[in-house]
């Protein structure tokens, strides 16, 4: 499956950027699209339109946690490995997008919680479709090189 194309399609259907990436990888995570969309729903617009970490990055990292994360309290080695992976993948996104911060990518100050109407103009003036595709490509490349266990 071409996760980058699917993530773009999901974004263009109205999912937020985090949801688009998380739902695009349901075939890999084994989660339902409904669960993934709900899990990622708070992270669009840079976390609830606060314009902090790009939702595409948040969605990518949710999938990374599901596929490669640790779940044992006190697992120092697992935590260190997970944080190193987060920094690696976020770094790749930053290199290609210029930032992982929504307001820097959008060149937009923080905004109120009211979502913008999804119009043709909305999609044309924002780089968000490209960002969900970028996050999905980075994740696909990593998964191809490091198939998840189990």
Secondary structure as GFF3:
##gff-version 3
##sequence-region A 1 150
A	DSSP	alpha_helix	3	12	.	.	.	ID=ss1
A	DSSP	alpha_helix	17	24	.	.	.	ID=ss2
A	DSSP	alpha_helix	26	29	.	.	.	ID=ss3
A	DSSP	alpha_helix	33	40	.	.	.	ID=ss4
A	DSSP	three_ten_helix	41	43	.	.	.	ID=ss5
A	DSSP	alpha_helix	44	47	.	.	.	ID=ss6
A	DSSP	alpha_helix	55	68	.	.	.	ID=ss7
A	DSSP	alpha_helix	76	97	.	.	.	ID=ss8
A	DSSP	alpha_helix	102	106	.	.	.	ID=ss9
A	DSSP	alpha_helix	120	125	.	.	.	ID=ss10
A	DSSP	alpha_helix	128	145	.	.	.	ID=ss11
###
